[in-house]
Amino acid sequence: MSLQDVPPHRIATVVTTLEMRERPKPAPLPASHLRLARWKQPEAEKYRTLFRRIGEPWLWFSRLVMSNDTLLQIIHSDAIEIHAVIDPRGIEVGLIELDFGTPPHCELSYFGLIPEIAGQKHGRWMMAQANMLAWRKGIECFWVHTCTLDHPSALGFYRKSGFIPVKRQIEIFDDPRLIGLLPRDAARHIPMLQADQSRN
C-alpha cells in the first residue's frame, strides 16, 4: 500500500459510479411540501445561482468555470432536462438534472438541495420524482456518480434508493477556492492548503 502526494493547490476525491438497471416497483410518493418546475432553456446566471447555492458546501464548480456559451450549449440541449425544486414561497431550493444524451442510459447528472433544508427527508421525495422522470420508454439504465466531497450520507442514500456501485475512480483538480470560483470559506470541512508545507 502506498500514498501519492497531491499538490497543495489541488484536491483529490474518490468518485463512485452507481447504476440502477431495473425500474423501481410502484410505491406511494413520499410526502413533501416541495414541488418541481421544469426549467426549459434557463438563463446562465439563474442556473449558476441555484447550482452555487446547492453545491458550494461540496465544492461543486464544474458549471461555474464554463463560459456562458459552453454552459448554455449544455443546459439548452434537447438531451438535458432540468427540474428546479420549489418551496411554498416559490423559491428554488433544489435541482434534479437528467441527461438522456446516451440512450438507453439516463444520467442523474445533478441532484441536491440547498443546505438550509437538507436532512429534512425531502431527498426520498426528490428521488421518487427523479425515477418517474428518468424511467421512460427506451431507458434501460439509470446511473449517477458521487464522490467523497459530497454530503457524507450521499453514497448511502443512493444505495438505499436502489443504485448499485459499479466503478470507483480518483479525480484530482485545482481547488476552486484558490482560483476564485468559490469563496475561501466554502467547504470548511475540506482543508485548504495554500502553500508547500514542506518549506515551513
Stockholm file with secondary structure:
# STOCKHOLM 1.0

chainA/1-200         MSLQDVPPHRIATVVTTLEMRERPKPAPLPASHLRLARWKQPEAEKYRTLFRRIGEPWLWFSRLVMSNDTLLQIIHSDAIEIHAVIDPRGIEVGLIELDFGTPPHCELSYFGLIPEIAGQKHGRWMMAQANMLAWRKGIECFWVHTCTLDHPSALGFYRKSGFIPVKRQIEIFDDPRLIGLLPRDAARHIPMLQADQSRN
#=GR chainA/1-200 SS CCCCCCCTTEEEEEEEEEEECSCCCCCCCCCCSCEEEEESSCCHHHHHHHHHHHHGGGTCCTTTSSCHHHHHHHHTSTTEEEEEEECTTSCEEEEEEEECSSTTEEEEEEEEECGGGTTSSHHHHHHHHHHHHHCCTTCCEEEEEEETTSCTTHHHHHHHTTCEEEEEEEEEEECTTTTTSSCTTSSTTSCCCCSCGGGC
#=GC SS_cons         CCCCCCCTTEEEEEEEEEEECSCCCCCCCCCCSCEEEEESSCCHHHHHHHHHHHHGGGTCCTTTSSCHHHHHHHHTSTTEEEEEEECTTSCEEEEEEEECSSTTEEEEEEEEECGGGTTSSHHHHHHHHHHHHHCCTTCCEEEEEEETTSCTTHHHHHHHTTCEEEEEEEEEEECTTTTTSSCTTSSTTSCCCCSCGGGC
//
